[in-house]
Amino acid sequence: MEGARMYAAAVCLDLAVCSALHYGSALLQSPSENPSGWATLAQLWVIAGIRWALLRVFCAMLLRAGDKAVLHRCVAAICLLAPVYESGLLVLLRVHPENWSGSLSSPGKTLLATVATATACLFWEVNFPDGRGDVCQSPNGKEKKQKARALFMRVILYSKPDAPFLCAAFVFLALAVICEMFIPYYTGKVIDILGSHYQPSSFVSAIFYMGLFSMGSSLSAGLRGGLFMCTLSRLNKRVRIMLFQSLVKQEIGFFEVTKTGDLTSRLSTDTTLMSQSVAMNVNILLRSVIKTVGVLSLMVSLSWKLTLVTFIEAPLIAISQKIYNTRYERLSKEVQDSIARANDAAGEGVAGIRTVRSFNTERSESHRYDNRLMDTHNLKTQRDTVRAVYLLVRRLMSLGMQVLMLYYGRQLIKGGQMSTGNLVSFILYQGDLGSYIRTLVYIYGNMLNSVGAAAKVFEYLDRKPEVSAEGSLQPEKLRGHVRFQDVTFSYPTRLDRPALKGLSLELKPGHMTALVGTSGGGKSTCVSLLERFYQPQEGEILLDGQPLHLYQHQYLHSKVAMVGQEPVLFSGSINDKICLLLSGGQKQRIAIARALIRQPQVLILDEVTSCLDTESERMVQQALASCPSQTLLVIAHRLKTVEKADQIIVIDKGMVLEQGTHQELMGKKGHYYRLKERLFTEDTNGSDD
């Protein structure tokens, strides 16, 4: 605030000085005098230096705190405007200064020049702020900019297969822009022809070219848009496939700590934004750049004076667009995050519907989802309010600029420096120029947003699974001898609570081993480690004497098969879809058959006979007995299944408590004996009925 007050005071002082110089020069200069242009220009530069020194001293004396650099730059710009303007007129157009105080020294022109200069300075400070304390100049800020450029170039490289489509789209883009730029020009020609002596041949010629350029612009724009959208679709498809392939290669622990809503958001929203950075944003950026340059050149050819006036609007548009983009993009990101949270709440409620129903929490889950939706609604309201205010400010600026253009254009028409048709063409170009500048500023922020989305996608594309799948060992013959050696493991979500503590056990080929124990003792954890869903923090698991991670991924999972308690049957063919009418026991039999048909050397059965009747269980046992050389690991709570095991291992709290045959463990009357009395009594009684 203090800097703003000092700037206002400096402007008032400068206006007073300029007014004094203007009226003083009018009184002191004789009408007969005709000073040299270069001498007058030198006087203007000397006066500008005196003004600059005076204002610097004034600001230094009164400004007590704050950063003076911004104010000093603004003061220098105000003082240099007049001599730079007069130098340009003299060098380029051979127009001499009116007097030694300059043509901008009158109060009205000085005020207008000051406003224009202040607007330009504000535009510069908003888009290119001072380096001290600013993130753009800090090492971290430079690193972020370099990373953003690297990400954008990487997205460009992903579009390499679409190079023919992009090249054709760029050609049609140039044709569309060139044709479109000539339409306002010939519109002004038609008005001039109708307003002066009517010449049928000139009128027909102008109308013909208008129609030709309109048709060419429409056709080229349609082809350009179609090619860019085709490129967007192809790139989006490739990126989604690559991201999905990368996700399914991650370890199981990754999906435990990463929310499903985040993954689906990356696959849908972020991949789309990433694709737009090339197909859509580059399209709009190039089109806007070409149009801006072309329109400016045509505006200068029609009236360079009116073109200078339009520069007042350009920085105002850029400033308002910059402020709007920053606020709008931040709110848009918050809306996306809020939608992801709402999707997570809904997904958790639907996935855990059994728990919700059993604990009678339907109302609380609905209330939680309603709160997430209300957060999204509030953020969307804020975002839409920001957009409404911006649109109002933008239209007011456009209206004010049109009034100023019409007023000044009328003066030029009166002076014979411009025709009515040229003024109409100029106003049409000026309206388009504003939209092009807004688009350029907006697309810059949108491209950064797209790069941010690309960073999230590349984060998952480049992620290496913690459980490596780069093994190469593929022996022709595998015995299936498994050994756990001092294995210690904690789940990613519970690192402070070890699931296994120095566990050691052995699974021998041709033997059936049963893991028994209370829930949470570590049985399923052993199975997950044997399937290489996770990597133990300490110890190792050996298969035929070789560490498990040395085996080739596809080979290992063809030799080690698991059937879970609740098998998942993916729908695909007609027969698969019929399976959706299947009961739990039928699903288990199909899952067992699906595992056995692969002829694995190590077979893991996790409560697979829990839904089978006695006859079906007997048939499964016969099928398993037909493979005597298999290494069979069974987790079961049925006494009949456990009794038939060649080896029973009792696990509790991640440690092996006892191991041996059923008779040996029953004779010890230890943990297994007590576990049998507690867990298997109900099963035994039920089987006797």
N, C-alpha and C positions, 0 to 999 in steps of 0.2 A: 504493500500500500504506500509506503514512503517513497519507493522508487517511482510509482505511478504519479504521485503528487509532484515530485521533482521534475518528472518528464513534462507534465502539464505546465508547470511554471516555466521550464526552459522553452517550451513551444510559445507561450505567451510573450516571453522576452524576445524570442527570435522574430515573431510577428511584428512586434513594435520596432525592432531594428530594421527589418525589411521595409516596412511602411515609411519609416523615416528616410531610408535610402531612396525609395521610389519617388517620394514627393520632393526630396532634396535634389535628385538628379533632374527632375522636371523643371525646377527653378533655376538650377545652376547652368544647365546645358543650353546653349544658344541654338535657335532653330537653324542658323546658317552653318553650324558645325557639322561636319561629316567625318567622325573619327574612324580610324582604321578598324576593321573587324578583329584583327589579331590583337591590336592594342586594347580594344574594349574587352576582348576575351581574357587577356592577362589581368585587367583590372577586376574582372569577375572572380578569377581564381584567388586574387589577393584578398578581396572582400570575403570570400568563402573561408579563407584561412583565419581572418580576423574574427568572423562570426564563430567559427569552431573553437578558437582559443577562448573567446569570451564565455561561451556556453560551458566549456570544460571547467573554467575557473568558477563559474556560478554553481555548477553541480558539485564540485569538490568542496566548496565552502558550506553548502547547505545540506548535503547528503551525509548523514551521521552514521548510518549502518546499512548493511545489505551489500549486495554485489553491485559494483558500479560498471562492470563490463558491458552488460546489456544496454544500460542507459547511454554509455559512451558510444556504442555502435549506432544507436538510433540518432544521437546528436550528429555524429559524423555523416550519416546518410542524409539527414535534412540539409546540412550545410553544403554537401557536394552535389545535391540534385541540380541546382541551377547551373553551375558551371559545366557539369557533364552534359546537361541538356543543350546548352548553347554551343558547346564544342561539337556535339553531334550534328546540330543544324548547320554549323559553319563548314565542317569537313565533308559531310555527305550531301547536303543540299545547297551549299553556298549561300545560306541565309545568315546575314549579319545580325548581331544583337541589336536590340532597339536602342539601348543606352548602357552606360557603365554599371547600372544597377541590375540589368537583366530583365528579360520579358516576364519573368515569374515573380517580380518584386511587388506587384500590386497586391493589396490586401486580399482580394478574392482569389487570385491565382496562387498566392502564397498559402492561403488556407487550404485550397484544393491540393496543392503539391504536398503540404504537410500531412494531410489525411492519407494521401496515396503512399507517401513514404512510411508513415507509421504502420499502415496496413502491410506493406511489404516487409518491414522489420518484424512485425508480429508473426507473419507467415514464416520468416526465416527462423525465429526463435522457437516456434512450435515444432517445426520439422527438423531443424538442425540446432538443438540447444547447445549451450556452452558445455565444454568438456568437464569442468570441475564438478565432481560428485555425480556426474551423469553416467548412467549405465552404458550408454553408447560408446563412451570414451574409455571406460574402465577395461582392464584386461578381460574381465568376465564378459562384459558387453561385446567386446571385439570377438571373443571366442564364440559367443552365441551367434553373431552375424556370420562368421565364417562357417559355423555349423549349419546355419540356415541355408547358405549358398551351396554348401556341399550336399545337403539333403535335396535341394531343388535340382541340382545337376544329376543326382542319382535318380530322381523321378524322371527326368528327361531321358536318361539312359534306358529306363524301363519302357519308354515309348519307342525305342529303336525299331521294333518289328512293325510299327505303324508309320514308318518314315514315308512311304509312298502316299498314304492318305493325308499325312500332314503337309507334304509338299504341294499336293493338289489343292488342299484347303487354303494354303497361303496364297497360291496363285489366284484363286477365286476371291479371296479376301481383298487383294490389291485391286482387282477389277471392280469389285462392288464399291470400294471406297472411292475410286477414281470417278466412276459413273455417278455416284451419289453426290459428289462435291460439285458437279457441274449443273445439277438441277436448279439450285437457287440462282445461279448466275444467269441461266436462260429465262428464269422467271422474271428477273429484273429487266432483261432485254425485251420481253413481251410487253411489260408495263411501259417501257420507254417508247416502243413502237406504237402502242395504242394512244399514248399521251401526246405524241408529236404527229408529224405528217405520216398518215397511214400508208404503208407500202405492203401490198399483199405478198410479194415474194419474200420479203424479210420476215413477215409474220409467219408464213407457212414454214420457212426454214427454221425459225426459232422453235415453233411447235414441234416440228419433226425431231429436232435434236433433243428437246425435252422428253418426248416419248421414247426415243431411242435410248437415252441414258437411264430413264426410269425403268424400262424393260431390262436393260443390261444389269442395272443395280439389283433389281428384284431376283433375276435369274441367278446371278453370281452369289448373292447373299443366301439364297436357298441352298445352292450346292455347297457353299462354304459351311453353313450350319449343319447340313446333313453329314458332311465328311467329318467335321469336328465331333459331332455326337456319336458317330460310328467309332471314332478313335477313342472317345471317352468310354464307351461300352466295352470295347475290346481290352483297354487297359484295366478297367475296373474288374473285369472277369479274371484277367491274368493275376492281378494283385490278390484278389480274394482266394484264388486257388493256391497261390504260393503261401499266403498267410495261414490258410487252413492246414496245408501240409506241414507247415512249421509247428502249428499248435498241437496237432495230433502226435508229433514226435516228442513233445515235452514229457517230463516225468510226472507221475501221478501227484506228487507233492505240489507241483505247480498249480494244478487245478484245485487243490485244497486251499491254497492261500490266495488264489485269484478268483474274483467273483464272476459268475456266468454272465451277468449284465455287462461287465467290462469287455469280455471277449466278444459277445455279440455286437456291442457297440463298435469295436474295432473292425469286425467283419463287415458291418453294414455302413455305419455313418462315416468312420474315418477313412475307409478305403474309397468311398465316394468322393470325399473332400480331397483326398490325395490325387485321384484321377482328374478332378476338376482343375487342379493346379496346372496341368498341361493342356488338356483338351479344351477347357472352357476359359480359364484365366488368360492363357497365352493368346487365345483367339481374341478376347476382348481387349487385352493390352495392346497387341499389335494394331488392331483396328483403330483403337482410340489414338495411339501415337501417330499413325499415318493420317488420320482425319485431322488431328490437331495441327500438324505441320502444314497439311494442305489447305485447311481453312484459314490459318493465319496468313499464309502466302497470298491467298485470294483476297482476304480482307485488306492487306497492305496495298495490293494493286488497286482496290476500289477507293480507299482513303486511309492514308497512313495516320492522319490526325485522329480519326475516329478509332483506329486501332489502338493508339496510345491510350485513349479514354477507356477502352475495354480492359486495359490492364489493371484498372482499379478493382474490377469485379473478380478477376482471376485469383488473386491471393485471398480475398474474402471467401470465395468458394472453397479453396484448398484448406483454409483454416477451419471453417465450419465442418467440412467433410472429415478432416483429420480428427477433430474432437469427437465428432459423431461416431466415426469408425472405432476409436479406442473404447468408447463407452458401450457401443452396440455389440462389438465382438466379445467384450468381457461378459456382458449379460447373456449373449448367445451361448458361450461356453458354460456358464452356470446353468442355463436351461438344459443343455445336453447332459450335464452331470446329474441334474435333478431328475430328468427322465430316466437315466440309468438307475438311479436309486429307487424310483418308483417301480421300474421293471424288476429290480431285485426283490423288492417287497412282495410284488405279485407272484413272482416265480417261487419264492420261498414258501408262500402260503399254499400255492397249488401243489408244489412238490411234497410238502409235508402235511397234506390234507388229512391223513390218518391221525397224526399227532394233534392237529387243530381240532378235529372232530372229537377225539377221545378226551381232550382237556377242556372242551367247550369254550374255545377261544375264537370262535368265528367273529364275534363282535369286535374284539380287540384287534384282530388281524385286519378287519375292514376299516377300523379307525386308523390303524397305522398306515394302510394304503391311502386312505383319504388325506392324511397329513402330508404324505409324499406328493400327492396330486395337487394339494393346495399350495405347497412350496413351488411346484412347477408353475401353477397359475399365477402366483404373485410375481415370479421372475419374468414370466411372459408379459404381464401387465407393465412392469417397469421397462422392459425392452421396447414394447410397442409405444409407450409414452415418450421415450427418448426419440423414437423414429418420428412420431407425430410432431414434436417440437422442432426437430430438425427440418422436416418438410415445410413447416410454417415459416421458419427463418429463411430457408432457401427461396421460397416463393416471394417473400417480401423483398429479398435482395434482387431477385430477377425483375420484379416489378419496378423497383427504384432505378435499376440500370436501364430498363427499357424507356422510362420517362426521360432520363438523362440523354440517352442516345437520340431519341426523337427530337428533343430540344436542340441539341448541338447539330444534328443532321439538318434541321430546318435552317439553322444559321449558315451551314455550308451550301445548301441549295440556294438561299438568297444571294450568297456571294458568288454563285456560278461555279463553285468548286466541285459540285456533285450533282448528278441527276436524280430524279425521283426513283427511277428503276434501280439505280445503283444503291440508293439508301435502303430500298426494300431488300435487295440481295444481301446487303451488309447486315441488316437486322436479322435475317434468316440465318446467316453464318454465325452471327454473334450468339444467338440462342443455342445453336448447335455446339459452339465452342464451350459454353458453360457446362453443358452435359458431358462433353468429352473430358474436361478437366475433372469434374466430379467423378467420372468413371475411372480416370487414371489414379486419383488418390484412393478411391474405394478399392480398386483392384489390387493396389499395392498391399493394403491391409488384409485383403482376402487371400492373397497369395501367401502372406506370412501365416495366416490361419491354416491354409492348406498344408504349408510346410510343417506346422505344428502337428497336424493330423498325420502327416507322413512320418514324423519322428516317432509317434506312438506305434504306427504300423511297423516301422523298421526295428523298433525295440523288440518286438516279438519275432520278426523275421530273422534277426541276428542273434536271438537268444540261443545259447547252447544248453541242451538238457544237462542237468546236474547228474543224472544217471546216464552215463555215456553209452551210446549204441554203436561205437566205432570198432568193436572187436572184429577179428578176422578168423578166429579159430573155427574150423569146420571138419572135424575128424570123420572119416568114413564110417567108423564103428564107435558107438557110444554105449558104455555099460550102464550108466545111470547111477554111479556111486556118488552120493551127496554127503558132504561133511560141513557142518557149521562149526567154525573155530573161534571161540571167544567173541561172539558177535554182540555188539552193543549198538542199540538203535533208538532214536527218538523221532517222533513224527514232526514234520515242519511246523505244525500248529501247536505242538506241545514239546518244545525243545528241552524244557526244564523237567520233564517227566519221562524218563527212559521206559520204552516199551519192552526192550530186552536188555539184560544186564549180564554181559560175559557168557552168553548162552553157547553151549557146545552140544551137538548131537550128530548122529550118523544115520543115513538112510541107505540100506544095502540093496543091490539089485536082486530081484526075485523074492524080496521080502515085503510084507505089508506092515507098515508102521502107523500106529494110531497115536495122534496127539489128543490128550484129554486134559481137562482143567476147567476151572471156573471162568466165567465170562470176563474178558479183559486181561486174561493171564498172559497172552502173547501168542496164542495158536495161529490166529489169522495173520499176525505180523510175520511169523515164520514163512507162511505161504506167500505173502506179498514180497518178501525179500527173495525167496526162491524164484518167483516170477520176474524179478528185477524191476518191480514197480518202484522200489526205493533203493538207496545205496546206504549200507551200514556205516555209522560214524567210526566204529572200531571193529577189528576182526575182519574175517573174510569168509566167503562161502565157496567151497571147492566142488567142482563137478568133474569126476574122474581125475582128481588131483590137480586140476587147472582152475584158477580163479574164474568166477562166473562172468566177470566183465570182459574177459578175453574172447569169449565166444561171439560169433557173428549173430546179429540180432535176429534175423529171420530163421537162421538155423536153430538157435536156442529155443525159440518159441514153437518151432515145429517138433522139437524133441521133448519139451516140457509143456504139458497141457494141464489146464485146470478146469474143473466144473464146479461152479458155485452153488450155494443154497438156493438162490433166486436167479436162475439163468436168464439172460437177455437174448431174445430171438428177433433179429432184424427182419423187417418186412421187405420183400423185394418182388419175388415172383408170385404167381397165383397160389402155389402151394404154401409159400411163406405166409401169405395173407390169411389162408384158411387156418393157420396155426393160432391166430388170434381167438379162435374159439376153444382153445386148448385149456385144460386144467393144469394145476401146478405139477401134478405127477407126470402128466404127458409132456410138459415142457422139460422136466428133469430127464426123462428117458431120451428125448430128442437131443438135449445138451450132452448127455453121456455118449450117445451115438456119434455126435459131431466131434467129440474129443477122440473117441476110439478109432474113428475112421482115418485119423492122421497117423496112427500107429506111433504114439509117443513113447519114448523110453522112460520118462518120469511122468507119472500121472498123479494129480492132486485132486482129491475129492473132498469138498467142504460141505458136509451135511447134505449130500446129494440124494440120500434115500429118505429124507425127512417126510416127503409127501407121497412116498410109494407104499402100496399095500404089500402084504407078505409075499404074494406070488411074484409081483414085479420086482421086489427086492431080491428074491431068489434068482430070477433070470439075470439081473444085473451082476450078481455075485458069480454066476456061471460064466458070463462074458468076461469078467475080469480074470477069472481063473484060467481062461484060455491063453493068457499071455504070461507064462511063468517067469520070464526073464525081466519083466517090468519092475521098476522101482515104484512102489505104491505108497502114497502118503494120504492118510484118511483122518479127517476130523469129524467125529460123530458123537452123538449122545445116546445111541441105542446100544444096549449091552451086548446084543448078539453080534453087532458089527465089531465092537471093540474086542470081544473075546477071541475072535478069529485072527486077530493081528499077530504077526510074528514078534512084534516088539511094540510095547506101549510106553510112551513117554509122558510123564506128568509134568506140566508146566504151570507155574503160578508166579505172578509178578515179574515176568520176564526171565525166570530162571528155571532150570531143570531140577525138579525135586527127586523124582524116581524114574527108573526105566527098567524094563524087563517084560517077561510074558505075563499073561493074566494070572496063572497059577503062582508064579514067583512073587508077584506084587501082592496077591491076596495073602500069601503065607507070611509076608513081612508085617501085615496089618498096620501099614503106615498111611501115607497120604492117599494112595490109590484106594486102599480099603475104605477109608472114611469117605472119599469122594464117591465110590460106588454106592455106599449106603445112602448118601445124600442125593445123588443125581440119578442113579439107575434104578432105585427101588420102585418109583412110580412106573417106569417103563417095564420092569419085570412083572409087576402086578397087572399092568394093563395087558401084557402078552399072555398071562395065564387065564384071563377071562374068556 
